[in-house]
Amino acid sequence: MAESLVPIPDIEQLSPQVIRVLGGNPGKFTLQGTNTYIIGTGTQRILLDTGEGKPAWLTSIKKVLSEQNINIATALLSHWHHDHIDGVPDLLSHSPSTEVYKRDPKEGWKDISDGQTFSTEGATLTAFHCPGHTKDHMAFVLAEEKAMFTADNVLGQGTAVFEDLATYMDSLAAMSKHSQFTGRAYPGHGPVIEDGRGKVLEYIKHRKEREKQVLDVLAKEKEDGWTSWDIVKVIYRDYPESLWKPAEMGVLQILGKLEKEGKIVKDKERGTWALSGKAAL
């Protein structure tokens, strides 16, 4: 069953270097709302992500900047989804001198390359390209805490969605092995994760278990073959039916990955799937 959301305040000082400001956009996919982070200890700070342009977010940002007498010198955007970048116009209306960075940037923004470093008083962030959730997805490692801002590859509650499962799994593996990531994870949605690497490994284990469940279903005899919806109804039978449709998207990603690996085959005419001779259960 879906877990209840942990209450998160609109503004919270999470560490000497990190303040979280909620995006004011709670929802089914955004959980408590998009996490945006003000990073550093001096008067010139770095902002990670900008929410989706909700007035509540700008009000919170203005409150923090005023109360702490600080400015946003640099804004980093983790990926292209609107709930992370649509607050940029509001940010620039209040802080027009802020430089905005994003991998594959829009006009007027600057690019982010893998390994690029962003520094301010009290904080050094290193960009880490980890596609899967999206092609442009970037995480950032905070040297002072050996922590990682995982954006939407790893969430504080629940599991993440992804554009390409194989790429996503490769990125999770790389995140789990990052030599400078031994502390917290600051996710794009949900509460702080104290054991960041442990959570990434948990995600990897979960995805592998889901993959095995799909293979186990396909190993069972079914006269007219297995559609993706048939598989969902078996694997998610103990979950509310309202979750089945989004779950099917994940199952289709698994099927696509397994097909590329030669473990299963698809009957395109019937829209069904079956094990091939290469499947390893």
PyRosetta script that sets phi, psi and omega in degrees:
from pyrosetta import init, pose_from_sequence

init()
pose = pose_from_sequence("MAESLVPIPDIEQLSPQVIRVLGGNPGKFTLQGTNTYIIGTGTQRILLDTGEGKPAWLTSIKKVLSEQNINIATALLSHWHHDHIDGVPDLLSHSPSTEVYKRDPKEGWKDISDGQTFSTEGATLTAFHCPGHTKDHMAFVLAEEKAMFTADNVLGQGTAVFEDLATYMDSLAAMSKHSQFTGRAYPGHGPVIEDGRGKVLEYIKHRKEREKQVLDVLAKEKEDGWTSWDIVKVIYRDYPESLWKPAEMGVLQILGKLEKEGKIVKDKERGTWALSGKAAL")
pose.set_psi(1, 154.2)
pose.set_omega(1, 179.3)
pose.set_phi(2, -68.6)
pose.set_psi(2, 135.8)
pose.set_omega(2, -178.6)
pose.set_phi(3, -80.1)
pose.set_psi(3, 152.2)
pose.set_omega(3, 177.4)
pose.set_phi(4, -71.4)
pose.set_psi(4, 145.7)
pose.set_omega(4, -178.6)
pose.set_phi(5, -76.1)
pose.set_psi(5, 135.7)
pose.set_omega(5, 175.4)
pose.set_phi(6, -73.1)
pose.set_psi(6, 130.1)
pose.set_omega(6, 177.7)
pose.set_phi(7, -62.1)
pose.set_psi(7, 136.1)
pose.set_omega(7, 179.2)
pose.set_phi(8, -129.4)
pose.set_psi(8, 128.7)
pose.set_omega(8, 178.8)
pose.set_phi(9, -69.3)
pose.set_psi(9, 157.6)
pose.set_omega(9, -179.0)
pose.set_phi(10, -61.3)
pose.set_psi(10, -35.6)
pose.set_omega(10, -179.6)
pose.set_phi(11, -135.0)
pose.set_psi(11, 132.4)
pose.set_omega(11, 179.0)
pose.set_phi(12, -151.8)
pose.set_psi(12, 132.1)
pose.set_omega(12, 173.0)
pose.set_phi(13, -81.4)
pose.set_psi(13, 112.3)
pose.set_omega(13, -174.3)
pose.set_phi(14, -92.5)
pose.set_psi(14, -26.2)
pose.set_omega(14, 178.7)
pose.set_phi(15, -161.1)
pose.set_psi(15, 173.2)
pose.set_omega(15, 177.2)
pose.set_phi(16, -57.6)
pose.set_psi(16, -26.0)
pose.set_omega(16, -177.5)
pose.set_phi(17, -99.7)
pose.set_psi(17, -13.7)
pose.set_omega(17, -166.3)
pose.set_phi(18, -130.5)
pose.set_psi(18, 126.1)
pose.set_omega(18, 170.8)
pose.set_phi(19, -116.6)
pose.set_psi(19, 129.8)
pose.set_omega(19, 175.7)
pose.set_phi(20, -98.2)
pose.set_psi(20, 133.5)
pose.set_omega(20, 175.3)
pose.set_phi(21, -123.8)
pose.set_psi(21, 117.8)
pose.set_omega(21, -179.6)
pose.set_phi(22, -69.6)
pose.set_psi(22, 147.4)
pose.set_omega(22, -176.1)
pose.set_phi(23, -77.2)
pose.set_psi(23, -4.7)
pose.set_omega(23, -179.9)
pose.set_phi(24, 70.0)
pose.set_psi(24, 25.4)
pose.set_omega(24, -175.2)
pose.set_phi(25, -132.8)
pose.set_psi(25, 55.6)
pose.set_omega(25, 179.5)
pose.set_phi(26, -63.1)
pose.set_psi(26, 150.4)
pose.set_omega(26, -179.8)
pose.set_phi(27, 179.8)
pose.set_psi(27, -179.8)
pose.set_omega(27, -176.7)
pose.set_phi(28, -58.4)
pose.set_psi(28, -41.3)
pose.set_omega(28, -176.5)
pose.set_phi(29, -100.5)
pose.set_psi(29, -20.2)
pose.set_omega(29, -179.1)
pose.set_phi(30, -95.9)
pose.set_psi(30, -3.0)
pose.set_omega(30, -179.1)
pose.set_phi(31, 58.5)
pose.set_psi(31, -125.3)
pose.set_omega(31, -178.6)
pose.set_phi(32, -72.0)
pose.set_psi(32, -8.3)
pose.set_omega(32, -175.2)
pose.set_phi(33, 127.8)
pose.set_psi(33, 166.3)
pose.set_omega(33, 177.8)
pose.set_phi(34, -71.1)
pose.set_psi(34, 132.6)
pose.set_omega(34, 174.0)
pose.set_phi(35, -82.7)
pose.set_psi(35, 125.1)
pose.set_omega(35, 169.3)
pose.set_phi(36, -115.8)
pose.set_psi(36, 148.9)
pose.set_omega(36, -171.7)
pose.set_phi(37, -128.6)
pose.set_psi(37, 132.5)
pose.set_omega(37, 170.7)
pose.set_phi(38, -100.3)
pose.set_psi(38, 124.2)
pose.set_omega(38, -167.3)
pose.set_phi(39, -124.8)
pose.set_psi(39, 135.6)
pose.set_omega(39, 178.7)
pose.set_phi(40, 124.5)
pose.set_psi(40, 178.3)
pose.set_omega(40, -178.8)
pose.set_phi(41, -127.5)
pose.set_psi(41, -9.9)
pose.set_omega(41, -177.8)
pose.set_phi(42, -94.9)
pose.set_psi(42, -162.2)
pose.set_omega(42, -178.3)
pose.set_phi(43, -80.0)
pose.set_psi(43, -23.3)
pose.set_omega(43, 179.7)
pose.set_phi(44, -106.2)
pose.set_psi(44, 111.1)
pose.set_omega(44, -174.0)
pose.set_phi(45, -111.2)
pose.set_psi(45, 168.4)
pose.set_omega(45, 173.2)
pose.set_phi(46, -106.1)
pose.set_psi(46, 136.2)
pose.set_omega(46, 174.5)
pose.set_phi(47, -108.8)
pose.set_psi(47, 130.6)
pose.set_omega(47, 175.6)
pose.set_phi(48, -108.1)
pose.set_psi(48, 115.5)
pose.set_omega(48, -179.4)
pose.set_phi(49, 69.1)
pose.set_psi(49, 158.8)
pose.set_omega(49, -170.2)
pose.set_phi(50, -133.4)
pose.set_psi(50, 11.6)
pose.set_omega(50, -177.4)
pose.set_phi(51, 68.8)
pose.set_psi(51, -160.1)
pose.set_omega(51, -174.3)
pose.set_phi(52, -117.4)
pose.set_psi(52, 19.2)
pose.set_omega(52, 175.4)
pose.set_phi(53, 92.6)
pose.set_psi(53, 23.0)
pose.set_omega(53, 178.2)
pose.set_phi(54, -78.7)
pose.set_psi(54, 137.1)
pose.set_omega(54, 179.7)
pose.set_phi(55, -55.5)
pose.set_psi(55, -34.7)
pose.set_omega(55, -178.6)
pose.set_phi(56, -60.7)
pose.set_psi(56, -35.8)
pose.set_omega(56, -179.7)
pose.set_phi(57, -66.7)
pose.set_psi(57, -46.8)
pose.set_omega(57, -179.4)
pose.set_phi(58, -63.0)
pose.set_psi(58, -38.4)
pose.set_omega(58, 177.1)
pose.set_phi(59, -60.1)
pose.set_psi(59, -43.9)
pose.set_omega(59, 179.5)
pose.set_phi(60, -65.7)
pose.set_psi(60, -42.4)
pose.set_omega(60, 179.6)
pose.set_phi(61, -61.5)
pose.set_psi(61, -47.1)
pose.set_omega(61, 179.3)
pose.set_phi(62, -59.9)
pose.set_psi(62, -38.8)
pose.set_omega(62, 179.9)
pose.set_phi(63, -62.1)
pose.set_psi(63, -47.6)
pose.set_omega(63, -179.4)
pose.set_phi(64, -64.3)
pose.set_psi(64, -46.5)
pose.set_omega(64, -177.6)
pose.set_phi(65, -61.7)
pose.set_psi(65, -40.9)
pose.set_omega(65, -179.4)
pose.set_phi(66, -69.8)
pose.set_psi(66, -47.7)
pose.set_omega(66, -176.2)
pose.set_phi(67, -65.4)
pose.set_psi(67, -34.0)
pose.set_omega(67, -177.2)
pose.set_phi(68, -100.0)
pose.set_psi(68, -0.6)
pose.set_omega(68, 179.4)
pose.set_phi(69, 53.2)
pose.set_psi(69, 54.4)
pose.set_omega(69, -178.7)
pose.set_phi(70, -127.8)
pose.set_psi(70, 166.0)
pose.set_omega(70, 177.9)
pose.set_phi(71, -127.1)
pose.set_psi(71, 158.3)
pose.set_omega(71, 173.8)
pose.set_phi(72, -99.8)
pose.set_psi(72, 106.7)
pose.set_omega(72, 179.9)
pose.set_phi(73, -82.3)
pose.set_psi(73, -34.8)
pose.set_omega(73, -174.2)
pose.set_phi(74, -137.8)
pose.set_psi(74, 136.3)
pose.set_omega(74, 173.4)
pose.set_phi(75, -117.9)
pose.set_psi(75, 125.8)
pose.set_omega(75, 177.5)
pose.set_phi(76, -107.1)
pose.set_psi(76, 135.2)
pose.set_omega(76, 179.9)
pose.set_phi(77, -113.9)
pose.set_psi(77, 126.2)
pose.set_omega(77, -172.1)
pose.set_phi(78, -74.3)
pose.set_psi(78, -33.6)
pose.set_omega(78, -179.4)
pose.set_phi(79, -170.3)
pose.set_psi(79, 176.0)
pose.set_omega(79, -166.6)
pose.set_phi(80, -79.7)
pose.set_psi(80, -10.1)
pose.set_omega(80, -175.7)
pose.set_phi(81, -59.0)
pose.set_psi(81, 140.2)
pose.set_omega(81, -170.0)
pose.set_phi(82, -60.7)
pose.set_psi(82, -28.1)
pose.set_omega(82, -178.7)
pose.set_phi(83, -76.2)
pose.set_psi(83, 2.9)
pose.set_omega(83, 176.2)
pose.set_phi(84, -117.5)
pose.set_psi(84, -22.2)
pose.set_omega(84, -174.0)
pose.set_phi(85, -119.2)
pose.set_psi(85, -14.1)
pose.set_omega(85, -173.4)
pose.set_phi(86, -74.0)
pose.set_psi(86, -7.0)
pose.set_omega(86, 174.9)
pose.set_phi(87, -85.4)
pose.set_psi(87, -3.1)
pose.set_omega(87, -178.0)
pose.set_phi(88, -57.7)
pose.set_psi(88, -46.9)
pose.set_omega(88, 179.1)
pose.set_phi(89, -57.1)
pose.set_psi(89, -40.8)
pose.set_omega(89, 178.0)
pose.set_phi(90, -64.7)
pose.set_psi(90, -42.0)
pose.set_omega(90, 178.2)
pose.set_phi(91, -59.4)
pose.set_psi(91, -47.8)
pose.set_omega(91, -176.9)
pose.set_phi(92, -70.4)
pose.set_psi(92, -26.4)
pose.set_omega(92, 176.1)
pose.set_phi(93, -66.6)
pose.set_psi(93, -29.7)
pose.set_omega(93, 179.0)
pose.set_phi(94, -93.7)
pose.set_psi(94, -31.1)
pose.set_omega(94, -175.9)
pose.set_phi(95, -135.8)
pose.set_psi(95, 74.2)
pose.set_omega(95, -173.0)
pose.set_phi(96, -64.4)
pose.set_psi(96, -18.5)
pose.set_omega(96, -178.8)
pose.set_phi(97, -85.6)
pose.set_psi(97, -6.1)
pose.set_omega(97, -179.7)
pose.set_phi(98, -63.8)
pose.set_psi(98, 131.7)
pose.set_omega(98, 175.7)
pose.set_phi(99, -90.6)
pose.set_psi(99, 130.6)
pose.set_omega(99, -175.2)
pose.set_phi(100, -106.4)
pose.set_psi(100, 130.0)
pose.set_omega(100, -178.6)
pose.set_phi(101, -122.3)
pose.set_psi(101, 140.2)
pose.set_omega(101, 174.7)
pose.set_phi(102, -159.6)
pose.set_psi(102, 143.1)
pose.set_omega(102, 173.0)
pose.set_phi(103, -63.9)
pose.set_psi(103, 137.7)
pose.set_omega(103, -173.9)
pose.set_phi(104, 52.9)
pose.set_psi(104, 65.3)
pose.set_omega(104, -169.5)
pose.set_phi(105, -74.5)
pose.set_psi(105, 159.1)
pose.set_omega(105, 168.4)
pose.set_phi(106, -76.8)
pose.set_psi(106, 167.1)
pose.set_omega(106, 177.6)
pose.set_phi(107, -58.9)
pose.set_psi(107, 133.0)
pose.set_omega(107, -179.3)
pose.set_phi(108, 93.4)
pose.set_psi(108, -14.2)
pose.set_omega(108, 176.1)
pose.set_phi(109, -99.6)
pose.set_psi(109, 165.8)
pose.set_omega(109, 179.0)
pose.set_phi(110, -108.4)
pose.set_psi(110, 153.8)
pose.set_omega(110, -176.2)
pose.set_phi(111, -79.5)
pose.set_psi(111, 158.5)
pose.set_omega(111, 171.9)
pose.set_phi(112, -119.9)
pose.set_psi(112, 129.1)
pose.set_omega(112, 176.7)
pose.set_phi(113, -107.3)
pose.set_psi(113, 154.3)
pose.set_omega(113, 178.8)
pose.set_phi(114, -59.9)
pose.set_psi(114, 128.4)
pose.set_omega(114, -179.7)
pose.set_phi(115, 88.8)
pose.set_psi(115, -4.2)
pose.set_omega(115, 179.6)
pose.set_phi(116, -65.5)
pose.set_psi(116, 141.4)
pose.set_omega(116, -177.2)
pose.set_phi(117, -108.8)
pose.set_psi(117, 138.1)
pose.set_omega(117, 176.0)
pose.set_phi(118, -123.9)
pose.set_psi(118, 123.5)
pose.set_omega(118, -174.6)
pose.set_phi(119, -124.2)
pose.set_psi(119, 143.8)
pose.set_omega(119, 170.8)
pose.set_phi(120, -149.0)
pose.set_psi(120, 171.6)
pose.set_omega(120, -178.1)
pose.set_phi(121, -57.2)
pose.set_psi(121, 121.6)
pose.set_omega(121, 177.0)
pose.set_phi(122, 87.1)
pose.set_psi(122, -0.5)
pose.set_omega(122, -176.6)
pose.set_phi(123, -154.3)
pose.set_psi(123, 133.3)
pose.set_omega(123, 173.1)
pose.set_phi(124, -126.5)
pose.set_psi(124, 118.1)
pose.set_omega(124, -178.8)
pose.set_phi(125, -110.1)
pose.set_psi(125, 134.7)
pose.set_omega(125, 175.7)
pose.set_phi(126, -117.0)
pose.set_psi(126, 125.1)
pose.set_omega(126, -178.2)
pose.set_phi(127, -72.3)
pose.set_psi(127, 142.7)
pose.set_omega(127, -177.9)
pose.set_phi(128, -136.3)
pose.set_psi(128, 107.0)
pose.set_omega(128, -178.5)
pose.set_phi(129, -72.8)
pose.set_psi(129, 119.1)
pose.set_omega(129, -176.9)
pose.set_phi(130, -139.3)
pose.set_psi(130, 74.9)
pose.set_omega(130, -177.5)
pose.set_phi(131, -67.3)
pose.set_psi(131, 166.9)
pose.set_omega(131, -179.4)
pose.set_phi(132, 141.7)
pose.set_psi(132, -62.0)
pose.set_omega(132, 172.2)
pose.set_phi(133, -60.2)
pose.set_psi(133, -47.2)
pose.set_omega(133, 168.1)
pose.set_phi(134, -143.1)
pose.set_psi(134, 164.1)
pose.set_omega(134, -179.7)
pose.set_phi(135, -66.6)
pose.set_psi(135, -31.6)
pose.set_omega(135, -175.2)
pose.set_phi(136, -94.1)
pose.set_psi(136, 9.4)
pose.set_omega(136, -169.8)
pose.set_phi(137, -64.0)
pose.set_psi(137, 128.7)
pose.set_omega(137, 178.1)
pose.set_phi(138, -122.7)
pose.set_psi(138, 137.0)
pose.set_omega(138, 166.4)
pose.set_phi(139, -105.5)
pose.set_psi(139, 169.1)
pose.set_omega(139, -179.3)
pose.set_phi(140, -139.4)
pose.set_psi(140, 131.3)
pose.set_omega(140, -179.7)
pose.set_phi(141, -98.5)
pose.set_psi(141, 126.9)
pose.set_omega(141, 178.5)
pose.set_phi(142, -94.8)
pose.set_psi(142, 107.8)
pose.set_omega(142, -172.2)
pose.set_phi(143, -59.5)
pose.set_psi(143, -40.1)
pose.set_omega(143, -174.6)
pose.set_phi(144, -64.1)
pose.set_psi(144, -24.1)
pose.set_omega(144, -179.7)
pose.set_phi(145, -116.8)
pose.set_psi(145, -2.3)
pose.set_omega(145, -171.4)
pose.set_phi(146, 50.0)
pose.set_psi(146, 37.8)
pose.set_omega(146, -178.5)
pose.set_phi(147, -105.8)
pose.set_psi(147, 161.8)
pose.set_omega(147, 177.6)
pose.set_phi(148, -127.8)
pose.set_psi(148, 132.1)
pose.set_omega(148, 167.6)
pose.set_phi(149, -84.5)
pose.set_psi(149, 104.3)
pose.set_omega(149, -169.4)
pose.set_phi(150, -86.8)
pose.set_psi(150, -5.4)
pose.set_omega(150, -177.5)
pose.set_phi(151, 51.2)
pose.set_psi(151, -130.8)
pose.set_omega(151, -173.5)
pose.set_phi(152, -100.0)
pose.set_psi(152, 7.4)
pose.set_omega(152, 173.8)
pose.set_phi(153, -72.4)
pose.set_psi(153, -33.2)
pose.set_omega(153, 178.8)
pose.set_phi(154, -137.3)
pose.set_psi(154, 126.5)
pose.set_omega(154, -176.3)
pose.set_phi(155, -107.0)
pose.set_psi(155, 161.6)
pose.set_omega(155, 179.5)
pose.set_phi(156, -73.2)
pose.set_psi(156, -23.8)
pose.set_omega(156, 174.6)
pose.set_phi(157, -141.6)
pose.set_psi(157, 146.0)
pose.set_omega(157, 177.9)
pose.set_phi(158, 73.5)
pose.set_psi(158, -161.8)
pose.set_omega(158, -178.9)
pose.set_phi(159, -122.3)
pose.set_psi(159, 162.5)
pose.set_omega(159, -175.3)
pose.set_phi(160, -93.9)
pose.set_psi(160, 159.3)
pose.set_omega(160, 170.9)
pose.set_phi(161, -99.5)
pose.set_psi(161, 165.0)
pose.set_omega(161, -173.0)
pose.set_phi(162, -153.5)
pose.set_psi(162, 153.2)
pose.set_omega(162, 177.4)
pose.set_phi(163, -82.0)
pose.set_psi(163, -35.5)
pose.set_omega(163, -177.3)
pose.set_phi(164, -141.7)
pose.set_psi(164, 116.9)
pose.set_omega(164, -173.4)
pose.set_phi(165, -66.6)
pose.set_psi(165, -45.1)
pose.set_omega(165, -178.0)
pose.set_phi(166, -61.1)
pose.set_psi(166, -44.6)
pose.set_omega(166, 177.9)
pose.set_phi(167, -63.5)
pose.set_psi(167, -41.7)
pose.set_omega(167, 179.3)
pose.set_phi(168, -61.5)
pose.set_psi(168, -43.8)
pose.set_omega(168, 178.7)
pose.set_phi(169, -63.3)
pose.set_psi(169, -39.6)
pose.set_omega(169, 176.6)
pose.set_phi(170, -61.4)
pose.set_psi(170, -40.8)
pose.set_omega(170, -179.7)
pose.set_phi(171, -68.5)
pose.set_psi(171, -41.3)
pose.set_omega(171, 176.5)
pose.set_phi(172, -59.7)
pose.set_psi(172, -41.8)
pose.set_omega(172, 178.5)
pose.set_phi(173, -61.6)
pose.set_psi(173, -43.5)
pose.set_omega(173, 179.8)
pose.set_phi(174, -65.7)
pose.set_psi(174, -39.0)
pose.set_omega(174, 177.2)
pose.set_phi(175, -62.1)
pose.set_psi(175, -42.7)
pose.set_omega(175, -177.5)
pose.set_phi(176, -66.5)
pose.set_psi(176, -23.1)
pose.set_omega(176, -177.0)
pose.set_phi(177, -102.2)
pose.set_psi(177, 2.0)
pose.set_omega(177, -177.5)
pose.set_phi(178, -63.0)
pose.set_psi(178, 122.1)
pose.set_omega(178, -171.9)
pose.set_phi(179, -65.4)
pose.set_psi(179, -24.8)
pose.set_omega(179, -177.7)
pose.set_phi(180, -97.7)
pose.set_psi(180, 9.2)
pose.set_omega(180, -178.6)
pose.set_phi(181, -114.7)
pose.set_psi(181, 94.1)
pose.set_omega(181, 178.2)
pose.set_phi(182, -129.1)
pose.set_psi(182, -1.1)
pose.set_omega(182, -176.2)
pose.set_phi(183, -108.8)
pose.set_psi(183, -138.3)
pose.set_omega(183, -177.2)
pose.set_phi(184, -69.0)
pose.set_psi(184, 162.7)
pose.set_omega(184, 164.4)
pose.set_phi(185, -117.1)
pose.set_psi(185, 130.5)
pose.set_omega(185, 173.7)
pose.set_phi(186, -104.5)
pose.set_psi(186, 103.6)
pose.set_omega(186, -172.3)
pose.set_phi(187, -84.4)
pose.set_psi(187, 166.0)
pose.set_omega(187, 177.2)
pose.set_phi(188, -72.3)
pose.set_psi(188, -21.1)
pose.set_omega(188, 178.2)
pose.set_phi(189, -147.9)
pose.set_psi(189, 143.4)
pose.set_omega(189, 176.9)
pose.set_phi(190, 91.4)
pose.set_psi(190, 176.4)
pose.set_omega(190, -175.1)
pose.set_phi(191, -73.0)
pose.set_psi(191, 165.1)
pose.set_omega(191, 176.4)
pose.set_phi(192, -59.7)
pose.set_psi(192, 143.7)
pose.set_omega(192, 178.4)
pose.set_phi(193, -108.2)
pose.set_psi(193, 112.5)
pose.set_omega(193, -174.4)
pose.set_phi(194, -67.0)
pose.set_psi(194, -42.9)
pose.set_omega(194, 177.9)
pose.set_phi(195, -100.1)
pose.set_psi(195, 83.3)
pose.set_omega(195, -174.0)
pose.set_phi(196, -61.0)
pose.set_psi(196, -50.4)
pose.set_omega(196, -178.9)
pose.set_phi(197, -63.5)
pose.set_psi(197, -38.7)
pose.set_omega(197, 178.2)
pose.set_phi(198, -59.8)
pose.set_psi(198, -38.9)
pose.set_omega(198, 178.9)
pose.set_phi(199, -67.6)
pose.set_psi(199, -39.0)
pose.set_omega(199, 177.6)
pose.set_phi(200, -62.1)
pose.set_psi(200, -44.1)
pose.set_omega(200, 178.6)
pose.set_phi(201, -63.9)
pose.set_psi(201, -35.3)
pose.set_omega(201, 176.0)
pose.set_phi(202, -63.2)
pose.set_psi(202, -40.9)
pose.set_omega(202, 176.9)
pose.set_phi(203, -61.2)
pose.set_psi(203, -44.3)
pose.set_omega(203, 179.9)
pose.set_phi(204, -61.3)
pose.set_psi(204, -45.7)
pose.set_omega(204, 179.6)
pose.set_phi(205, -60.5)
pose.set_psi(205, -43.3)
pose.set_omega(205, -179.4)
pose.set_phi(206, -61.5)
pose.set_psi(206, -45.4)
pose.set_omega(206, -178.6)
pose.set_phi(207, -65.3)
pose.set_psi(207, -39.0)
pose.set_omega(207, 177.9)
pose.set_phi(208, -66.3)
pose.set_psi(208, -37.2)
pose.set_omega(208, 177.7)
pose.set_phi(209, -65.3)
pose.set_psi(209, -42.1)
pose.set_omega(209, 177.3)
pose.set_phi(210, -61.1)
pose.set_psi(210, -40.9)
pose.set_omega(210, 179.8)
pose.set_phi(211, -62.6)
pose.set_psi(211, -43.1)
pose.set_omega(211, 178.9)
pose.set_phi(212, -65.1)
pose.set_psi(212, -37.6)
pose.set_omega(212, 178.2)
pose.set_phi(213, -60.9)
pose.set_psi(213, -40.8)
pose.set_omega(213, 178.5)
pose.set_phi(214, -63.4)
pose.set_psi(214, -45.5)
pose.set_omega(214, 178.9)
pose.set_phi(215, -62.8)
pose.set_psi(215, -38.2)
pose.set_omega(215, 179.3)
pose.set_phi(216, -64.3)
pose.set_psi(216, -39.5)
pose.set_omega(216, 177.8)
pose.set_phi(217, -64.5)
pose.set_psi(217, -45.7)
pose.set_omega(217, -178.5)
pose.set_phi(218, -65.2)
pose.set_psi(218, -21.8)
pose.set_omega(218, 179.1)
pose.set_phi(219, -75.0)
pose.set_psi(219, -13.3)
pose.set_omega(219, 179.6)
pose.set_phi(220, -85.9)
pose.set_psi(220, 143.4)
pose.set_omega(220, -179.8)
pose.set_phi(221, -69.8)
pose.set_psi(221, 134.8)
pose.set_omega(221, 174.6)
pose.set_phi(222, -147.4)
pose.set_psi(222, 118.0)
pose.set_omega(222, -168.7)
pose.set_phi(223, -53.8)
pose.set_psi(223, -46.0)
pose.set_omega(223, -176.5)
pose.set_phi(224, -99.3)
pose.set_psi(224, 14.2)
pose.set_omega(224, 176.0)
pose.set_phi(225, 84.0)
pose.set_psi(225, 171.3)
pose.set_omega(225, -174.6)
pose.set_phi(226, -107.1)
pose.set_psi(226, 119.4)
pose.set_omega(226, 170.0)
pose.set_phi(227, -88.1)
pose.set_psi(227, 167.1)
pose.set_omega(227, 177.7)
pose.set_phi(228, -61.4)
pose.set_psi(228, -36.2)
pose.set_omega(228, -179.9)
pose.set_phi(229, -68.4)
pose.set_psi(229, -37.8)
pose.set_omega(229, 175.1)
pose.set_phi(230, -58.1)
pose.set_psi(230, -43.1)
pose.set_omega(230, -178.1)
pose.set_phi(231, -65.5)
pose.set_psi(231, -42.2)
pose.set_omega(231, 178.1)
pose.set_phi(232, -58.0)
pose.set_psi(232, -44.6)
pose.set_omega(232, -176.0)
pose.set_phi(233, -64.6)
pose.set_psi(233, -24.9)
pose.set_omega(233, 176.5)
pose.set_phi(234, -82.8)
pose.set_psi(234, -52.6)
pose.set_omega(234, -174.3)
pose.set_phi(235, -67.7)
pose.set_psi(235, -37.5)
pose.set_omega(235, -174.6)
pose.set_phi(236, -106.3)
pose.set_psi(236, 25.6)
pose.set_omega(236, -175.9)
pose.set_phi(237, -62.3)
pose.set_psi(237, -25.5)
pose.set_omega(237, -179.2)
pose.set_phi(238, -92.7)
pose.set_psi(238, 3.9)
pose.set_omega(238, 179.6)
pose.set_phi(239, -102.3)
pose.set_psi(239, 156.7)
pose.set_omega(239, 176.5)
pose.set_phi(240, -59.5)
pose.set_psi(240, 141.2)
pose.set_omega(240, -178.1)
pose.set_phi(241, -62.4)
pose.set_psi(241, -21.1)
pose.set_omega(241, 177.6)
pose.set_phi(242, -64.3)
pose.set_psi(242, -19.4)
pose.set_omega(242, -179.8)
pose.set_phi(243, -93.8)
pose.set_psi(243, -8.0)
pose.set_omega(243, -173.3)
pose.set_phi(244, -66.6)
pose.set_psi(244, -40.8)
pose.set_omega(244, -176.9)
pose.set_phi(245, -64.1)
pose.set_psi(245, -49.2)
pose.set_omega(245, 174.8)
pose.set_phi(246, -62.0)
pose.set_psi(246, -33.3)
pose.set_omega(246, 178.8)
pose.set_phi(247, -64.2)
pose.set_psi(247, -32.4)
pose.set_omega(247, -180.0)
pose.set_phi(248, -62.5)
pose.set_psi(248, -33.0)
pose.set_omega(248, 178.2)
pose.set_phi(249, -62.0)
pose.set_psi(249, -40.8)
pose.set_omega(249, 177.0)
pose.set_phi(250, -66.4)
pose.set_psi(250, -40.2)
pose.set_omega(250, 177.9)
pose.set_phi(251, -62.5)
pose.set_psi(251, -41.7)
pose.set_omega(251, 178.5)
pose.set_phi(252, -62.8)
pose.set_psi(252, -36.0)
pose.set_omega(252, 176.1)
pose.set_phi(253, -64.0)
pose.set_psi(253, -42.4)
pose.set_omega(253, 178.2)
pose.set_phi(254, -62.9)
pose.set_psi(254, -45.4)
pose.set_omega(254, 179.9)
pose.set_phi(255, -60.5)
pose.set_psi(255, -41.5)
pose.set_omega(255, 179.0)
pose.set_phi(256, -63.3)
pose.set_psi(256, -41.8)
pose.set_omega(256, 178.3)
pose.set_phi(257, -63.8)
pose.set_psi(257, -47.1)
pose.set_omega(257, -178.9)
pose.set_phi(258, -64.0)
pose.set_psi(258, -35.7)
pose.set_omega(258, 177.9)
pose.set_phi(259, -65.2)
pose.set_psi(259, -43.0)
pose.set_omega(259, 178.2)
pose.set_phi(260, -61.8)
pose.set_psi(260, -33.8)
pose.set_omega(260, -179.9)
pose.set_phi(261, -81.0)
pose.set_psi(261, -3.8)
pose.set_omega(261, 178.7)
pose.set_phi(262, 78.4)
pose.set_psi(262, 14.1)
pose.set_omega(262, -177.6)
pose.set_phi(263, -86.3)
pose.set_psi(263, -22.9)
pose.set_omega(263, 178.5)
pose.set_phi(264, -137.4)
pose.set_psi(264, 164.8)
pose.set_omega(264, 177.8)
pose.set_phi(265, -130.8)
pose.set_psi(265, 152.1)
pose.set_omega(265, -179.3)
pose.set_phi(266, -113.7)
pose.set_psi(266, 133.5)
pose.set_omega(266, 170.3)
pose.set_phi(267, -89.1)
pose.set_psi(267, 100.8)
pose.set_omega(267, -172.8)
pose.set_phi(268, -66.6)
pose.set_psi(268, -31.2)
pose.set_omega(268, 179.6)
pose.set_phi(269, -67.9)
pose.set_psi(269, -41.1)
pose.set_omega(269, -176.7)
pose.set_phi(270, -94.3)
pose.set_psi(270, -13.9)
pose.set_omega(270, -177.9)
pose.set_phi(271, 68.6)
pose.set_psi(271, 32.5)
pose.set_omega(271, -178.6)
pose.set_phi(272, -119.1)
pose.set_psi(272, 164.9)
pose.set_omega(272, -175.7)
pose.set_phi(273, -125.6)
pose.set_psi(273, 152.3)
pose.set_omega(273, 177.9)
pose.set_phi(274, -150.8)
pose.set_psi(274, 158.6)
pose.set_omega(274, 176.0)
pose.set_phi(275, -67.6)
pose.set_psi(275, 146.5)
pose.set_omega(275, 169.3)
pose.set_phi(276, -100.7)
pose.set_psi(276, -178.6)
pose.set_omega(276, -179.6)
pose.set_phi(277, -69.9)
pose.set_psi(277, -13.6)
pose.set_omega(277, -175.7)
pose.set_phi(278, -91.0)
pose.set_psi(278, -5.7)
pose.set_omega(278, -175.9)
pose.set_phi(279, -63.8)
pose.set_psi(279, 131.5)
pose.set_omega(279, 178.0)
pose.set_phi(280, -113.8)
pose.set_psi(280, 112.2)
pose.set_omega(280, -176.8)
pose.set_phi(281, -96.6)
pose.dump_pdb("model.pdb")
